[in-house]
Amino acid sequence: MRNSLICVLVVLGVVFSVSCGRKAPPRLPAYEQPPAPLSLVAIQRENAVILLWDYPRSKLKYVREFRVMSADKMLSSTEEMSYTNSEIEIGEVYDYTVFAVSTTGIVSDATAQVNIETKEVPAAPEGLVAEVVKEGVRLQWSHAQDNVAYNVYRSPDRDLSPLLPANPEPVSSKSYTDIPYADKTVYYTVRALVGGPARYEGPASEMVELKPEAFVPAAPSDLKATLAGEKILLAWKDNPEVWVRLYRIYRSLDGEEFSLIGESRTPSFIDVDSLKGKIYYKIKAIGPAMEGDYSTTVMVVIK
């Protein structure tokens, strides 16, 4: 009996010592302290300060809100990764930090503090015009001030002012070529800015509207038709417009009445239909909403 009791105690001691050596079970992410927001920046736009930050996408689902602080005072709680402070005075210095709050109420560490001294901003650019070119949309404007740069803003809504510009870096010249979402109407504005640790943007230029119907491709060139057995191989020079979506191929048996026989996203097409006699072809390039003109017509003879 005593030997049995000793064995039981020994076994329990081994189990206890093994269990004590184990790591604690992992905690659910929602019950862990969330990481701090990343890359906090402050931008002055006219008479407001815009804060922008980032957050790890894999952790975002565990975040309930972000808290924006200034001088130990909470300015806002928001689900967005941006905040606009419109209650500022020119010539004052403002400091900001941002915290993340998990879905269970656990607060992250703060971001690094950013400071911005508000100042007078440049005037709005003038004479903004948009021209469709093969590279996209060429925007040009004028501005009387020197030593300024520019941000170009593109929006699908005339009443929406985007927080981030279309250009990845401030533009030093008074022109910019954009590759837009050409399948929908977009609206452009330009703001002048001066740089430094923070960016100071002035008011927006007048808005210009650009519709998909403005993107009309040129007629394709160098169309060639080659007979390969019973197939006809068509090839042509790729259109230079970066916004061309595809090509449509038209065929005729009499050279007068043409019908659509196919589409291609590359500058080539194979006609596999069994045909005899004279066969005529021409093609069109297709933009976001509009077709361009026909190419020249080519003919092949199948005996």
BASE-427998 format. One line per field, with one value per residue: residue in one letter; z, y, x of N, C-alpha, C in turn. Coordinates in pm, 1 decimal. Atoms other than C-alpha are relative to their C-alpha. Example, Ala and Ser with C-alpha at 12.3 -4.5 7.8 and 13.67 -1.06 7.14 Angstrom:
# BASE-427998
residu	(A/S)
n.zz	(0.0/-6.0)
n.yy	(-119.0/-119.0)
n.xx	(89.0/-82.0)
ca.zz	(780.0/714.0)
ca.yy	(-450.0/-106.0)
ca.xx	(1230.0/1367.0)
c.zz	(0.0/73.0)
c.yy	(120.0/109.0)
c.xx	(90.0/-77.0)
***
This chain:
# BASE-427998
residu	(M/R/N/S/L/I/C/V/L/V/V/L/G/V/V/F/S/V/S/C/G/R/K/A/P/P/R/L/P/A/Y/E/Q/P/P/A/P/L/S/L/V/A/I/Q/R/E/N/A/V/I/L/L/W/D/Y/P/R/S/K/L/K/Y/V/R/E/F/R/V/M/S/A/D/K/M/L/S/S/T/E/E/M/S/Y/T/N/S/E/I/E/I/G/E/V/Y/D/Y/T/V/F/A/V/S/T/T/G/I/V/S/D/A/T/A/Q/V/N/I/E/T/K/E/V/P/A/A/P/E/G/L/V/A/E/V/V/K/E/G/V/R/L/Q/W/S/H/A/Q/D/N/V/A/Y/N/V/Y/R/S/P/D/R/D/L/S/P/L/L/P/A/N/P/E/P/V/S/S/K/S/Y/T/D/I/P/Y/A/D/K/T/V/Y/Y/T/V/R/A/L/V/G/G/P/A/R/Y/E/G/P/A/S/E/M/V/E/L/K/P/E/A/F/V/P/A/A/P/S/D/L/K/A/T/L/A/G/E/K/I/L/L/A/W/K/D/N/P/E/V/W/V/R/L/Y/R/I/Y/R/S/L/D/G/E/E/F/S/L/I/G/E/S/R/T/P/S/F/I/D/V/D/S/L/K/G/K/I/Y/Y/K/I/K/A/I/G/P/A/M/E/G/D/Y/S/T/T/V/M/V/V/I/K)
n.zz	(0.0/-8.4/128.5/98.9/-28.2/45.3/147.1/40.4/-26.6/98.4/129.0/-10.4/1.6/137.1/77.3/-44.0/47.0/145.6/30.3/-37.4/99.2/125.6/22.2/-11.3/129.5/71.7/-20.2/120.6/40.4/-50.0/-141.8/-9.2/25.2/144.0/33.1/19.4/139.7/64.9/100.1/-18.8/63.3/-10.9/117.1/-8.1/123.4/-25.4/-143.0/-74.8/-4.8/31.4/-50.3/71.6/-56.9/56.8/-101.1/61.6/48.2/-67.7/-135.9/3.1/-38.7/-146.1/-49.8/-5.7/31.8/-24.0/-80.0/37.8/-118.3/14.0/-130.9/-99.2/13.7/111.0/98.7/74.5/17.9/137.4/61.8/117.1/-25.4/27.6/-83.1/38.1/-107.9/59.9/-102.9/-14.4/24.7/72.5/-82.4/-121.1/11.8/-47.7/-7.9/13.1/-8.2/28.5/-63.0/47.3/-106.5/49.8/-14.3/-141.5/-78.7/-38.3/69.8/45.5/-25.5/88.3/109.6/-24.0/7.4/110.2/-28.9/119.0/-21.6/109.5/64.1/118.8/107.3/133.4/67.7/87.9/141.1/89.8/139.8/13.6/117.6/13.1/138.8/14.6/82.1/4.3/-130.5/-101.2/-3.6/-29.8/-70.9/-0.8/-74.6/-22.0/-140.5/-5.8/-105.0/22.2/-108.9/-48.7/71.6/23.7/-11.3/91.3/-62.7/92.6/-77.9/78.1/-46.5/-0.9/-135.7/-88.8/6.6/-48.2/-94.5/59.2/139.4/102.0/18.3/-117.3/-59.3/49.9/137.4/1.2/118.6/8.6/82.1/-54.1/81.1/-86.9/61.4/-85.1/17.4/115.0/27.8/-73.2/-3.7/-111.6/-20.7/-39.3/-55.9/-33.3/-112.3/-18.5/-135.3/-37.9/-72.6/-128.8/-75.2/31.7/124.8/-18.1/125.6/14.1/51.4/126.4/124.7/54.9/34.2/138.8/12.8/113.6/19.0/80.0/142.4/50.8/36.2/131.0/53.0/141.6/79.1/1.9/122.1/46.5/-0.4/100.3/-1.0/56.0/13.6/-55.9/20.6/10.6/-97.4/37.5/-114.1/4.9/-94.9/19.3/-99.0/-122.7/-16.1/-101.7/-116.4/-110.4/-49.7/92.2/-69.3/87.7/142.2/62.3/134.0/91.0/123.5/108.0/115.2/122.6/-14.6/-29.4/-125.3/-97.0/-124.1/-109.3/-14.2/-121.3/-73.2/-47.0/-87.6/53.9/140.3/91.5/0.8/94.0/53.5/26.4/80.7/134.6/94.6/134.3/75.3/-56.9/-137.8/-38.0/-145.4/-59.2/-146.6/-78.6/-139.9/-89.1/-123.9/-113.3/36.6/140.5/103.2/90.5/141.8/61.0/66.7/143.1/29.7/67.4/67.1/34.1/92.3/-31.1/117.2)
n.yy	(-120.5/-115.6/-10.6/-53.6/-141.7/-67.7/-5.3/-100.5/-130.6/-23.5/-29.6/-132.5/-97.4/-10.6/-71.4/-139.5/-68.6/-15.7/-102.6/-130.4/-39.5/-36.2/-139.6/-30.1/11.5/-128.4/-84.3/-41.5/-132.5/-108.7/-22.7/-47.2/-142.4/-20.8/-82.2/-142.7/-42.9/-22.9/-105.5/-115.7/-122.9/-113.5/-87.4/-112.7/-31.8/-124.5/-30.4/123.3/96.2/136.1/106.2/127.4/104.5/133.5/104.3/132.4/50.2/124.5/-30.6/-103.0/54.9/6.4/-137.9/-60.9/-142.1/-71.7/-120.4/-107.7/-80.3/-119.2/-62.0/87.3/-10.9/80.3/-78.9/78.7/144.2/22.8/128.0/-29.2/-22.9/-141.3/-93.2/-139.6/-95.9/-129.2/-104.8/-41.0/-139.9/-13.9/-43.6/81.3/132.6/105.4/132.7/105.5/142.4/84.4/131.5/97.7/64.3/129.1/26.8/28.0/-119.5/-12.6/-114.5/19.8/-109.6/-114.2/-25.5/-110.0/-128.0/-90.1/-141.2/-82.2/-142.2/-45.5/-122.1/-41.1/97.7/-62.4/-23.0/108.0/-5.6/-50.5/43.9/144.3/64.1/142.6/43.9/143.9/33.2/145.9/46.5/-13.1/-133.0/-103.5/-114.5/-117.3/-112.4/-112.5/-42.0/-119.0/6.4/80.2/88.5/83.3/124.9/17.9/130.0/18.2/83.2/62.5/50.3/44.7/-75.5/-142.1/-53.3/68.3/-48.1/110.2/-32.7/30.4/-41.9/101.8/5.1/58.2/-103.4/-132.2/-29.6/-125.8/-77.3/-37.1/99.2/136.6/98.1/98.3/114.1/1.9/105.6/-63.8/54.7/-78.2/-142.9/-41.0/-143.5/-36.1/-128.9/-10.3/-89.0/-37.3/30.0/-18.0/119.9/-4.6/119.6/18.1/-63.8/-108.0/-10.6/-106.8/37.9/72.6/-69.2/35.9/141.4/37.7/128.9/79.9/113.1/109.3/-25.8/-79.3/91.4/59.8/46.9/-15.9/121.0/88.0/-12.0/113.6/126.0/96.9/128.0/105.9/128.7/112.2/113.2/-49.7/-107.4/-130.6/-65.0/-145.2/-65.6/-144.2/-70.4/-30.5/-143.1/-60.4/-46.1/96.4/23.2/84.7/121.2/116.9/-25.0/72.2/43.2/0.9/76.1/-16.2/88.5/-78.6/-124.0/-112.0/23.8/66.6/44.4/30.3/144.3/33.6/-101.3/44.5/-93.6/-12.7/-42.4/114.4/75.6/111.8/32.5/144.4/39.1/52.8/-100.1/4.6/-123.6/-118.9/-28.4/-134.0/-21.4/-125.8/8.8/-122.4/1.3/-35.2/-67.6/27.8/-12.1/-34.3/63.0/-87.6/20.3/124.5/8.2/25.5/133.9/94.0/107.6/123.5/84.7/142.2/76.1)
n.xx	(84.3/-89.2/-70.5/96.6/17.4/-122.2/3.2/99.2/-57.5/-105.8/64.4/59.7/-108.7/-49.9/102.0/3.1/-120.6/9.4/99.9/-54.6/-98.8/64.4/34.3/142.9/67.5/0.9/117.1/68.1/-50.4/84.2/-31.0/-137.3/-14.5/-21.2/-117.3/26.3/8.8/-128.8/-24.2/86.3/-46.5/91.8/0.7/92.3/71.6/71.3/6.9/24.4/-109.6/42.9/-87.2/10.0/-85.0/18.2/15.7/-16.7/128.5/36.0/45.1/103.4/131.1/8.1/1.5/133.8/-6.9/-124.7/18.4/-91.6/-28.3/-83.5/-21.4/65.1/145.3/48.5/72.2/97.1/-12.5/44.3/-32.1/-83.0/-141.9/-24.5/77.3/-17.9/20.2/32.7/-5.1/-139.5/-32.4/-125.6/-112.0/-8.0/-60.5/89.8/-60.8/100.1/-30.7/116.5/2.1/98.3/76.2/47.4/143.8/26.6/-28.5/-140.3/-57.6/-138.0/-93.1/21.8/-93.1/-93.0/70.7/-32.7/27.1/13.7/25.4/85.1/-49.2/73.0/-21.4/-0.2/127.2/45.0/-38.9/102.9/-1.2/-20.3/59.5/-30.9/-4.9/-24.0/-115.7/-18.9/-49.6/105.5/59.2/-98.4/57.0/-86.8/56.3/-91.5/-7.6/-84.9/-101.6/-120.1/-43.3/109.2/25.4/142.9/65.3/112.6/102.7/95.1/113.0/115.1/116.2/-34.2/16.8/-94.5/-138.1/-84.6/-106.3/-130.0/-8.9/-26.4/-145.2/-65.7/-83.7/38.2/-39.0/-73.9/38.0/142.1/69.2/-6.5/71.5/63.5/68.1/119.8/98.4/62.3/133.2/98.7/-27.2/-84.7/-10.4/-136.3/-38.4/-142.1/-30.0/-140.2/-46.6/-140.0/-38.8/-67.1/38.9/141.4/37.5/97.2/72.7/96.5/131.4/2.0/30.2/129.7/9.0/27.1/67.9/-45.2/90.7/-57.2/19.2/-112.5/-108.7/29.0/-128.5/-32.8/21.5/-117.4/-81.2/-81.4/74.9/-45.2/70.6/-84.9/68.0/-76.0/90.2/137.4/16.0/-51.2/-63.9/1.9/-91.0/-7.6/-81.2/73.7/26.9/-86.1/74.5/-5.8/135.3/75.9/44.6/-3.5/21.8/109.7/-37.5/114.3/-27.9/96.4/-20.2/13.2/-75.1/89.3/72.4/-87.6/64.1/-93.5/-22.7/-73.6/-74.1/-131.2/-70.7/-135.4/7.7/0.0/125.8/1.6/132.6/-2.5/115.8/-28.5/46.1/-57.0/9.3/-62.0/42.2/-45.1/-4.5/-44.1/11.1/12.4/-44.2/110.3/-37.4/88.4/140.9/15.2/-80.1/-71.1/29.1/-46.9/-129.3/13.4/51.4/-90.3/72.2/-67.8/76.3/-6.6/46.9)
ca.zz	(0.0/93.1/-225.8/-430.2/-255.4/-325.8/-695.5/-716.2/-554.4/-790.1/-1094.0/-971.5/-912.5/-1266.0/-1413.8/-1204.1/-1299.3/-1670.8/-1663.9/-1485.4/-1758.9/-2035.8/-2192.7/-2128.3/-2400.9/-2674.9/-2626.2/-2883.3/-3090.6/-2971.7/-2613.0/-2692.2/-2687.3/-3046.1/-3220.7/-3242.7/-3566.1/-3816.9/-4019.3/-3870.6/-4083.3/-4057.3/-4356.5/-4345.5/-4614.9/-4619.9/-4263.0/-4138.8/-4036.6/-4188.6/-4007.5/-4196.3/-4062.9/-4154.7/-3976.9/-4038.6/-4254.1/-4075.5/-3741.3/-3856.5/-3797.4/-3426.2/-3397.4/-3288.5/-3327.1/-3334.5/-3080.0/-3187.8/-2909.1/-2888.7/-2575.6/-2370.7/-2493.0/-2706.6/-3024.4/-3184.9/-3198.8/-3553.1/-3753.9/-4039.7/-4074.2/-4108.0/-3913.7/-4003.1/-3736.1/-3854.9/-3526.2/-3580.0/-3586.0/-3823.6/-3654.2/-3374.6/-3310.6/-3273.9/-3160.5/-3233.5/-3139.1/-3232.7/-3042.1/-3159.6/-2943.9/-2982.5/-3007.3/-2640.8/-2532.1/-2498.5/-2592.4/-2795.1/-2735.6/-2896.9/-3232.7/-3240.4/-3183.2/-3484.8/-3456.6/-3712.8/-3707.0/-3914.0/-4162.5/-4457.6/-4762.5/-5137.5/-5357.0/-5583.8/-5929.3/-6226.5/-6577.6/-6522.6/-6849.1/-6925.6/-7259.0/-7353.1/-7488.3/-7563.6/-7220.8/-7035.6/-6936.6/-6957.7/-6703.7/-6729.2/-6519.8/-6431.9/-6100.2/-6010.5/-5708.6/-5719.1/-5508.2/-5478.9/-5577.2/-5666.8/-5583.7/-5837.4/-5705.0/-5896.4/-5772.0/-5906.9/-5731.0/-5788.1/-5423.4/-5281.3/-5201.9/-5182.1/-4897.9/-5110.7/-5444.0/-5769.2/-5791.6/-5564.8/-5501.1/-5525.9/-5883.4/-5946.9/-6291.3/-6394.8/-6575.5/-6492.2/-6692.3/-6515.6/-6603.7/-6479.4/-6430.0/-6783.0/-6772.6/-6547.7/-6525.6/-6309.5/-6170.9/-6134.7/-5912.9/-5834.3/-5512.7/-5464.8/-5164.4/-4985.5/-4829.1/-4515.6/-4235.6/-4306.4/-4624.9/-4650.0/-4922.9/-5047.8/-5188.7/-5490.3/-5846.2/-6044.3/-6121.0/-6465.9/-6567.3/-6791.4/-6931.8/-7080.8/-7415.4/-7442.5/-7491.4/-7865.8/-8002.5/-8331.4/-8615.9/-8593.7/-8848.6/-9049.6/-9070.4/-9254.1/-9346.0/-9409.5/-9538.7/-9338.8/-9474.9/-9427.0/-9155.3/-9199.6/-8960.9/-8894.5/-8729.8/-8683.3/-8491.5/-8131.1/-8064.7/-7866.7/-7629.6/-7289.8/-7229.5/-7530.5/-7400.5/-7700.0/-8076.9/-8282.3/-8605.6/-8898.1/-9211.2/-9548.2/-9845.2/-10091.4/-9957.2/-9874.4/-9592.8/-9291.8/-8983.9/-8646.0/-8617.3/-8296.8/-8044.3/-7929.1/-7646.9/-7840.5/-8190.2/-8364.4/-8458.4/-8629.1/-8851.4/-8853.6/-9058.4/-9384.9/-9658.4/-10031.3/-10267.0/-10173.3/-9800.2/-9667.8/-9314.3/-9113.8/-8740.9/-8477.4/-8144.7/-7850.3/-7567.9/-7233.8/-7401.2/-7764.9/-8078.8/-8295.9/-8675.9/-8898.2/-9008.4/-9376.8/-9541.5/-9637.7/-9866.2/-9907.2/-10174.4/-10081.8/-10377.0)
ca.yy	(0.0/236.9/158.7/230.7/566.4/659.7/575.0/791.0/1084.5/1045.3/1041.3/1348.2/1527.1/1452.0/1569.9/1887.7/1966.5/1908.7/2123.0/2401.4/2397.4/2451.1/2790.5/2960.4/2897.3/3162.8/3457.0/3548.2/3850.6/4055.5/4019.3/4124.8/4482.5/4606.5/4747.4/5124.5/5296.4/5359.9/5648.9/5934.9/6250.3/6595.9/6811.4/7160.9/7215.0/7569.5/7635.5/7276.6/7009.1/6663.5/6363.4/6041.1/5712.2/5346.0/5019.0/4652.5/4507.0/4171.1/4342.5/4591.2/4357.5/4352.4/4733.3/4907.6/5265.8/5507.6/5788.2/6115.2/6313.7/6663.4/6815.8/6520.3/6595.0/6350.8/6523.5/6234.8/5863.3/5734.4/5413.2/5585.2/5616.8/5993.4/6292.9/6658.2/6923.5/7238.1/7426.8/7575.6/7920.5/8028.5/8065.3/7815.6/7484.5/7168.2/6824.4/6499.0/6132.7/5844.3/5525.7/5209.3/5054.1/4684.7/4539.4/4444.0/4793.0/4741.8/5054.1/5042.0/5244.6/5587.1/5673.9/5894.7/6250.2/6480.3/6858.3/7113.0/7489.7/7629.6/7905.4/8098.3/7872.3/7939.0/8070.2/7840.8/7750.3/7894.2/7791.3/7414.3/7224.8/6850.6/6697.2/6328.4/6200.7/5854.1/5836.1/5921.4/6269.8/6570.9/6840.3/7190.9/7504.8/7839.0/7987.6/8322.2/8215.1/8079.2/7804.2/7599.1/7244.7/7097.1/6807.9/6678.6/6538.2/6300.4/6216.1/6011.9/6255.6/6632.0/6683.3/6464.0/6611.3/6324.0/6317.2/6171.8/6309.5/6115.5/6197.9/5990.7/6291.1/6666.5/6794.7/7066.3/7172.6/7317.6/7001.5/6638.4/6329.6/6099.3/5750.6/5772.0/5528.0/5609.7/5399.8/5655.9/6031.5/6187.3/6534.5/6701.7/6980.8/7103.2/7257.3/7447.6/7356.5/7441.1/7163.6/7090.8/6839.8/6892.6/6993.7/7313.3/7309.1/7601.2/7605.1/7397.4/7521.7/7525.0/7173.3/7013.9/6720.7/6439.3/6184.9/5841.9/5965.7/6187.6/5881.3/5806.5/5585.4/5640.9/5397.0/5090.6/5082.4/4829.8/4569.8/4258.8/3936.7/3614.6/3286.8/2983.5/2672.1/2731.3/2992.4/3362.8/3531.4/3899.0/4120.4/4495.2/4752.9/4793.4/5128.5/5374.3/5476.3/5309.5/5326.1/5114.6/4820.0/4585.9/4556.2/4456.7/4265.4/4312.0/4094.0/4127.3/3896.0/4177.7/4464.4/4676.4/4523.6/4436.3/4241.3/4194.7/3850.6/3879.6/4078.7/4063.4/4221.5/4175.3/4306.5/3978.0/3752.7/3415.1/3364.1/2988.5/2996.5/2797.9/3059.3/3087.0/3374.2/3729.8/3805.8/4161.7/4269.7/4590.3/4660.5/4922.4/5006.0/5040.1/5290.0/5304.7/5408.7/5491.9/5314.3/5472.0/5485.7/5182.7/5076.8/5046.9/4739.2/4435.1/4149.1/3787.6/3536.7/3178.7/2940.5)
ca.xx	(0.0/279.2/467.7/152.4/105.9/467.7/422.0/110.5/287.9/583.9/355.6/166.1/494.6/610.8/279.5/285.5/643.8/573.2/260.8/446.3/709.5/455.9/395.4/63.2/-195.0/-196.7/-431.7/-693.4/-581.1/-878.1/-752.1/-397.0/-274.5/-305.6/0.5/29.2/-78.0/199.9/340.1/139.7/172.1/15.8/-77.1/-219.0/-482.9/-612.7/-734.5/-737.0/-486.5/-533.2/-385.9/-317.0/-185.5/-155.7/-226.9/-133.8/-412.5/-397.0/-469.9/-730.1/-1026.3/-941.8/-954.0/-1274.4/-1156.8/-865.6/-830.3/-673.9/-506.0/-360.8/-208.5/-341.9/-693.0/-890.7/-1005.1/-1188.3/-1253.6/-1289.8/-1298.7/-1113.6/-737.5/-760.4/-884.1/-936.3/-893.5/-1070.8/-1031.8/-687.3/-531.4/-256.2/82.0/13.7/193.1/-16.0/96.5/-83.6/-70.1/-301.8/-392.9/-567.7/-840.7/-919.3/-1268.9/-1233.6/-1130.3/-755.2/-557.5/-234.6/78.3/79.7/226.4/530.1/411.8/394.4/407.9/295.4/317.9/33.8/111.2/-23.4/-64.6/-17.7/-296.8/-497.6/-360.1/-548.9/-648.0/-653.4/-715.2/-721.5/-624.0/-650.3/-317.4/-184.4/-16.4/-340.4/-458.0/-228.0/-316.4/-176.3/-225.3/-70.7/39.7/193.8/401.7/756.8/913.8/596.9/504.2/167.2/-63.5/-314.7/-641.5/-867.5/-1215.7/-1510.7/-1745.2/-1748.5/-1850.4/-1571.8/-1230.6/-976.8/-727.8/-447.0/-324.2/-298.9/73.5/301.3/529.8/469.7/492.1/751.3/624.5/288.0/180.3/112.5/13.0/-228.8/-353.0/-712.7/-995.0/-1105.0/-1422.6/-1594.5/-1625.2/-1352.9/-1297.6/-957.7/-832.8/-481.3/-346.7/-21.4/191.7/511.9/714.0/906.9/859.2/488.1/309.5/109.6/-155.5/-356.1/-709.7/-806.8/-809.6/-1129.0/-1249.0/-1232.2/-1451.0/-1332.7/-1579.3/-1501.7/-1635.9/-1327.4/-1105.6/-1133.1/-852.3/-675.6/-738.4/-510.7/-228.3/-25.8/-303.2/-181.0/-361.8/-170.5/-314.6/-198.1/-366.9/-737.9/-682.4/-627.5/-383.9/-441.7/-178.7/-142.9/55.6/-52.0/-219.2/-4.4/-287.4/-236.5/-612.9/-718.0/-922.3/-938.7/-978.3/-1282.8/-1239.5/-1477.5/-1506.2/-1676.1/-1724.5/-1791.9/-1578.3/-1883.7/-2090.7/-1875.0/-1984.3/-1817.1/-1654.3/-1451.7/-1253.9/-894.5/-697.0/-373.4/-285.6/-356.8/-649.1/-701.3/-1004.4/-1075.8/-1398.8/-1398.5/-1420.9/-1358.5/-1294.6/-1201.4/-1215.5/-1189.5/-1092.6/-1067.4/-1045.7/-1119.2/-954.2/-1192.1/-1148.8/-1331.8/-1657.3/-1590.2/-1470.3/-1204.4/-1206.1/-1161.4/-818.6/-747.4/-900.7/-693.5/-792.6/-690.6/-796.4/-877.2/-903.4)
c.zz	(0.0/-130.5/-107.7/20.0/-47.2/-150.8/-49.2/20.3/-100.5/-134.0/1.0/-5.1/-139.5/-85.5/34.5/-53.5/-150.3/-35.2/35.1/-103.1/-131.9/-8.8/17.9/-137.5/-68.8/24.6/-134.6/-36.6/55.7/145.5/20.8/-19.3/-148.8/-25.1/-20.0/-148.3/-53.5/-83.4/11.2/-65.2/16.3/-121.6/28.3/-137.2/28.0/151.2/82.3/-2.3/-22.5/52.8/-78.1/67.2/-66.5/114.1/-68.3/-39.7/72.4/140.7/2.0/45.7/151.0/63.3/-7.1/-45.6/18.7/78.7/-34.6/119.3/-39.2/135.8/108.6/-1.3/-120.5/-93.2/-67.2/19.6/-135.4/-46.0/-123.7/40.6/-43.9/93.5/-45.3/117.8/-62.0/99.4/27.8/-23.5/-66.5/93.7/129.5/-30.5/61.5/0.5/0.2/24.3/-26.1/68.4/-73.7/120.8/-56.4/20.8/143.4/90.3/43.9/-87.0/-34.4/58.9/-100.8/-118.7/47.9/-19.3/-122.7/39.7/-131.6/41.1/-119.7/-54.2/-117.3/-116.0/-136.3/-55.2/-92.5/-139.7/-86.7/-136.6/-20.4/-123.9/-5.2/-146.7/-3.9/-96.8/7.0/133.8/108.3/-10.0/37.2/61.3/-0.5/70.6/10.4/147.3/10.6/98.5/-41.1/121.2/64.6/-81.9/-8.5/26.8/-89.6/64.3/-103.7/82.1/-93.2/31.7/8.5/139.0/100.4/-22.3/55.1/99.1/-62.3/-146.7/-94.1/-21.8/125.0/74.8/-52.2/-137.0/-2.2/-118.6/2.7/-98.9/61.6/-92.1/89.8/-83.7/83.3/-13.1/-114.2/-32.5/80.7/-3.8/123.1/0.9/55.7/64.1/29.8/115.9/1.7/144.5/17.6/92.1/128.4/73.6/-17.0/-133.1/26.2/-134.6/2.3/-55.2/-137.8/-116.6/-37.4/-48.8/-149.8/-1.0/-123.7/-8.0/-82.7/-149.9/-60.9/-49.7/-130.1/-63.4/-146.6/-73.1/6.4/-135.3/-30.4/10.3/-114.8/18.6/-71.8/-2.0/50.6/-6.4/-25.1/99.1/-56.1/125.6/-21.7/105.1/-35.7/109.1/119.7/12.4/110.9/125.9/109.8/49.9/-98.9/68.8/-85.4/-144.2/-48.1/-146.9/-83.8/-131.2/-101.9/-112.4/-132.0/6.6/35.2/134.8/94.2/124.6/102.6/14.6/126.7/61.9/46.8/88.6/-42.0/-148.2/-98.4/12.3/-104.4/-40.2/-43.2/-83.5/-137.4/-103.3/-134.8/-66.4/67.2/138.1/40.6/153.2/30.8/149.3/60.2/136.9/86.0/127.9/111.5/-35.3/-149.2/-88.5/-78.6/-143.7/-46.1/-46.6/-151.1/-20.7/-69.1/-59.0/-18.7/-92.4/36.7/-116.8/41.4)
c.yy	(125.1/20.3/59.0/148.9/78.9/15.6/107.4/140.3/35.0/38.7/139.8/108.9/20.9/80.8/147.6/77.6/21.2/110.7/138.4/49.8/42.3/150.4/18.8/-10.6/136.1/76.5/32.3/141.1/115.4/33.3/36.9/151.7/20.5/78.6/145.1/29.5/41.7/127.3/117.5/123.0/106.9/89.2/115.7/22.9/117.5/27.6/-122.8/-85.2/-138.5/-96.4/-127.8/-100.4/-132.7/-99.7/-135.6/-58.8/-126.4/23.7/92.5/-51.8/-9.6/140.2/55.9/144.6/49.0/126.4/100.2/93.7/121.6/67.1/-74.6/12.3/-82.2/87.0/-78.7/-148.1/-31.6/-139.9/18.9/14.6/141.0/82.3/141.5/90.0/138.1/115.2/38.2/150.2/7.3/54.9/-77.2/-135.3/-102.4/-132.3/-105.3/-137.0/-76.6/-134.8/-88.6/-63.6/-129.1/-15.0/-33.0/116.7/17.0/106.0/-27.7/107.2/111.6/-3.6/97.6/131.3/78.2/140.8/76.3/143.4/51.9/133.5/36.7/-92.8/69.1/17.9/-116.8/14.6/44.3/-67.3/-148.3/-52.1/-145.3/-38.7/-149.6/-20.4/-150.9/-55.9/5.9/135.3/99.7/120.2/113.6/114.3/110.3/39.3/111.7/-12.3/-88.4/-89.2/-75.1/-128.4/-18.1/-144.1/-1.6/-97.3/-45.6/-63.8/-50.2/78.9/147.7/61.6/-62.1/54.7/-107.9/48.3/-17.9/40.9/-117.4/-17.9/-56.1/98.8/135.8/29.8/137.5/88.3/30.2/-90.3/-137.4/-91.0/-112.3/-114.4/-24.6/-129.0/45.9/-53.4/71.6/147.4/32.8/152.1/30.6/138.5/-4.1/97.7/28.9/-27.6/43.0/-113.7/29.9/-128.4/-31.9/69.5/99.4/26.1/116.4/-50.0/-65.3/94.5/-24.4/-144.4/-17.5/-141.4/-72.6/-125.6/-110.1/23.2/81.9/-88.1/-73.3/-43.9/36.9/-130.6/-87.7/6.5/-130.7/-133.2/-87.9/-129.2/-103.2/-129.8/-110.1/-123.7/52.2/112.1/130.1/68.7/150.6/54.6/147.5/61.2/37.9/151.3/59.5/43.1/-107.6/-37.7/-76.1/-132.5/-126.0/44.7/-83.4/-25.9/-14.0/-68.5/23.3/-96.8/74.9/133.3/119.8/-16.0/-84.1/-37.5/-35.7/-151.6/-35.6/120.4/-57.8/107.1/18.3/35.2/-116.0/-74.1/-110.2/-27.9/-146.3/-44.5/-48.3/93.8/-20.2/136.4/114.5/29.9/133.0/15.2/145.9/-5.8/138.4/-21.3/53.2/62.4/-33.8/5.7/15.0/-86.9/107.0/-25.4/-136.4/14.0/-4.7/-145.6/-83.3/-112.8/-120.1/-80.6/-145.2/-76.1/-132.9)
c.xx	(87.5/74.0/-91.7/-19.1/121.0/0.3/-96.2/56.4/108.5/-59.6/-60.1/106.7/54.8/-98.1/-0.7/119.4/-4.6/-96.6/51.3/100.9/-61.4/-22.9/-150.2/-64.2/-6.3/-128.9/-63.2/45.2/-82.2/29.6/146.3/3.0/27.1/127.6/-40.2/-17.8/136.4/-2.0/-96.3/62.3/-107.4/18.4/-94.8/-60.0/-91.9/0.7/-37.0/126.6/-58.5/104.7/-27.4/92.0/-32.2/-16.1/14.6/-135.7/-44.2/-54.9/-121.5/-135.9/-17.0/-6.5/-141.3/3.7/142.0/-32.5/108.3/14.6/84.5/8.0/-78.1/-152.3/-43.6/-85.0/-111.0/26.6/-62.6/36.5/88.0/146.3/38.3/-87.4/31.7/-34.1/-19.8/9.3/144.8/11.4/136.7/107.3/14.9/64.5/-95.3/76.5/-110.2/61.3/-129.4/19.4/-100.3/-67.7/-58.8/-149.9/-37.6/40.2/143.1/65.8/146.5/91.6/-28.6/94.8/106.7/-75.7/45.2/-40.6/-10.0/-29.2/-78.9/48.5/-89.5/36.9/-5.8/-141.2/-32.9/59.3/-118.0/10.7/23.0/-74.0/46.6/-8.5/30.1/115.5/21.8/48.1/-107.1/-67.9/108.9/-71.9/101.7/-70.9/103.8/-4.2/102.0/115.1/116.8/24.2/-116.4/-2.9/-152.2/-42.1/-123.0/-98.7/-101.8/-111.3/-109.7/-126.8/39.1/-10.5/96.1/140.2/92.4/105.0/137.4/2.1/22.4/149.6/66.4/89.8/-45.3/60.3/67.2/-36.8/-149.9/-73.9/18.5/-80.8/-48.7/-55.9/-124.8/-77.6/-90.2/-138.8/-108.1/39.5/83.9/9.7/138.5/3.4/149.5/14.8/150.1/40.3/143.7/36.2/72.2/-30.2/-148.6/-27.2/-111.7/-66.7/-98.2/-132.6/10.9/-24.7/-146.3/3.3/-21.1/-56.7/51.0/-86.1/66.5/-12.0/113.3/115.0/-36.6/132.4/19.8/-31.0/125.5/71.5/71.7/-73.5/47.7/-79.3/85.1/-78.1/91.0/-88.7/-140.4/-28.8/56.7/52.2/0.9/95.8/7.6/85.5/-85.5/-19.8/86.3/-74.0/-1.0/-139.5/-87.7/-32.7/16.1/-17.0/-119.1/33.9/-126.7/40.0/-111.5/34.6/-12.6/74.9/-85.0/-70.4/87.4/-79.8/107.2/15.2/77.1/66.9/131.9/60.7/145.7/-10.5/13.7/-132.7/11.2/-143.8/2.3/-119.2/44.3/-61.7/69.0/-15.2/74.3/-59.7/63.1/-6.1/33.8/-31.1/-17.0/63.4/-113.6/54.9/-96.2/-147.9/-21.2/89.2/75.7/-43.2/49.9/144.5/-23.0/-44.0/107.6/-82.8/90.5/-90.6/23.6/-60.1/-61.2)
***
